[in-house]
Structure formats: structure tokens, C-alpha cells
Amino acid sequence: MFNSLYGVITGKFPKQVFIETNGIEWDLCVPDSNLDMLPNVGQEGRIYTWLQHTENAMALYGFATNEERMLFLDLLKVDGIGAKGAVKIMSAVSSERLSTVLENGDLEMLEKIPGVGKKTAGKMLLALKGKLTVPTGNTKTVSVNPKSDTYAVVVQGLVEMGYDKIQTQKLVADIVASMENDENFAKMNQTQKEDVIFKKALTGALGE
């Protein structure tokens, strides 16, 4: 329903931002880590949104970038972490740091994050390690090899099938490198190339 709101930032408070669009002032719950990423009060900016609608209430959550929102949605996949819990976690640690800790499987560091604890930390690793939509950073994604970026859709498809993201990135990069001197491959369009890479990945190391 809502992808983003563009307007004038009218207020910034802990875990809360106001933005006015066409005479309507919206009240959004925003992770503290996102506050400095947004324009100052009085300036125009865009806030990416997520609407929570329950039987008793509606709440609008906001994020400085689409990548921040994607990490938030990843956290919601963890059993026991709701929207407010995800905001609390993202407020306590930067998205880049949180993503790195998750990808490294650092259980001890996860347990130290306010609102997590030992039990939730274990669930987070089980649900998210190697499967983050945006593995690190506020505006960048991790790439083991730049060649894998060109085939990000292939990597994402394999990750959604349950394969480890880091392993998949390495494999895709290796396959692309091995196809560099293939004249038939070079003549294909991007969609055809992605199909070839995807099939090779499935029948290659991932299929072993």
C-alpha cells in the first residue's frame, strides 16, 4: 500500500519521525540508527515505509533507505521478533554491524544486543545466517567478487531455495569467470546468461 513518503521532515525524536506530505503530517516509528541518515527538520526527504495493521491498531514504520527496511523485514522472519522488537534491535546497533555479526555467526555478540538475549540470538542465527536480503551496510551489499553482482538475481534465487549466500556468491563468481571465453555465452542476452549460470550452480557444487 505504502512504499515511501516524500515531504518535509517536521520532527525527529527517539524512535519517532514526523513528515508532512501535501498537508498531512505522518507519525512514523523509526529505528534510532536511521535518524541521522534522514534530512534535518525543515528539509525535504523520503522515508521508506512499512504498515502494520492489526485488529486493535495501525502503525507506520519508517526507514532511511530501502536496504534498512529490507533488514527490518528480515528480522521479522525470526520467531519471537515483532516490529517493535526489530526497531529496538536496529536502534541499539548499526545495520552494518548487525549484518556483519549475523553473517559471521557471532552468537556472543548477538546476545549482547539489547532486546536479543541467548534464546533469540540462536533463533536469529538459525533464520538469517547466510540468508539476509541485504547482508551488510546501509546502502551496499556484500560481494565476494564483483562478477557475482551482475548475477544478483541468480544468487537471490538460490538463497531463497535455502543455499548459503556467501557460498553461492563465490560459486556464481567462479562460474562467471569460467565462462568469460565462451563465445556462445557472450552472445546471449542477460536473461539467457542468468538461466545458464543458475542451472550450472544447481548441478555444480551446490548440487553435490
N, C-alpha and C positions, 0 to 999 in steps of 0.2 A: 504493500500500500504506500508506504513512505520509503523512499530511498535516501533522500537527503533534504535538508532545508538550507536555503541561501538567504541571508539577510544581515541585519546589523546586530552584533553582539551587544546586548543591553545589560548583562550581568554575569559575573563569574564568581562562584563560591565553591567551597569544598564539595566535590562530587555533584555540582549543580551548575548549569549554564542556562541563561535566558537568551533567546534570539528572536528578533522581531522580523516578520515577513508579511508584507502587504497589510500592515496594521494589526496583525495578530502576533502576540508575544507568546512564544512557546517555552515551556519549562522542561528541561531535559536533565536526566541523571547521567553524569559524565565521569569516567574514572579520573582521579586526580592527576594521573600521569599524562592525561591528554590536555589539561588546562593550558599549560604553557605552549602547547602546539597550536592552539587556537588563537585567532586575532585578539587584540586587546579590546576592551569595552569601548564601544563607539565606532569600531571598524567593521567593515563587511567581511563575511566569511561563510564557508559552507560546513555544515555539520552532517555527517552520515548517521542515519538513524536506524533504530530497531524498536518496533512497537510490541509491547507485552499487553495482551488482553486476556484478563481472567474474568470469572463470574462476578467478582466483587470490585474490580478496579482496572484502570488502564494506566500504563506508564510508558513514557517515551525515553529511550536511552540514546545518547549521542556519542559520537566518536570523531576525532580529528581527521582520520583517514579511513578509507575503506579497509585497509590492512588491519587497523586497530579493531574495527568491527568484526572482521573475519576471525581474529584471535579470540575475541569475546564469544563468538558463536561456537568456536572450537571448545572453549571452556564449558559451555552449556551442554556439550555432549557427555561430560563427566557426570556419572551418577552422584547425586547429592549436591551438585553445584548449581544454584539457581542464578537468576540475573543479578540480584544484589550481591551474592557471593562472588560472582565473576568480577563485578565492578570493584569490590573490596580487594580482591587479589591483584587486579590491574592497577589499583591505586597504590598498593604497597610496593610494587616493583615495576620497573620499566618493561614494556613488551619485549624489547630486545633481550633483556636479561632473562625474563621468564621463558622465552622461546629457547634460548641457549641452554638453560637449566633442564628444560624438558627434553630437548634433543640429546643432551649428554647423559640423560638418565640419572641426574644428581638428586637422589632421594633425600639426602641430608639437607641440601639447600632448600628443596621444596618444603620440607617440614618447618623451616624457619620463617616462611612467609606467613604473615598474619592472616588468619582465616582458613589456613590449609590443615596443618596437623598431619600426623603419621598416616592415618587411615585414608584421608582424602588425597594425600601425596601419592600413595600407592595406586589409587584409582586413576589419578591424573596420568601417571606414567603408563599404566596399562591401556588407557584410552587414547593417549595423544602421542606417545613417543614414536617418532618416525612417521606420524600421520598428520602433522599440523598443516593447515591450509597455507599459512604464512609462517615458515619455520623460524625466521629471525628478523629483527629490525622493524622499524616503524613504516618504512617505505620500500624496503628491499626484501628480496627473498634470497635464501642461501642457494648457492650454486657451487657444486664441487668442480664443475667445468663449465665455462660459458657456452659450450656447444649444447649442453642439456637445456639451456634456457630457450633455445629455438623450438624445442620439442616439449615445452612445459605441459602442454595438454596431454601428451603421452605419459609423462611422469605422474600427473594428477590422476589419470585414468587407472594406472597401475596401483597407485597409493589407495584409491577408493576400493580396489579389489583386495586390499589388505597387505600389500607388499611394503616393506620398509622404504621410506622416502630417500634416505641417504644412499642406500644400496641401489635403488632404482635410478637415481641421478647418475651415479657412477657408471652403471651398466649402459644407460642411454647414451652418455657421453662417449663411451668406448665403442658402441655400435656405430654412432655417427662418424667417429674417426675412422673406423674400418671401411666405411662406405664412401670416403672422400674421393677415391679414384675410380669409382664405379660410374661409367658413363650413362648407363641406363637409369641409375638412381638420380643422377644430376639432371636428367631431362624431365623428371617427374615434377608435378606441382606439389605444393606444401601438404595438401591433404593426403596425396598418394604416398609421399615420403613418411608422413606420420603413421600411416597404416603399415608400411613396411617395418618401421622401427618398432612399432607396437608388437607386431607378430614375432619379430626376431627376439624381442625382450621376453615374451611369453615362452618361446620354445628354447631360449638360451639359458642363461644362468638362473633366471627366476623359475624356470620350469624344472630345474634339476632337483 
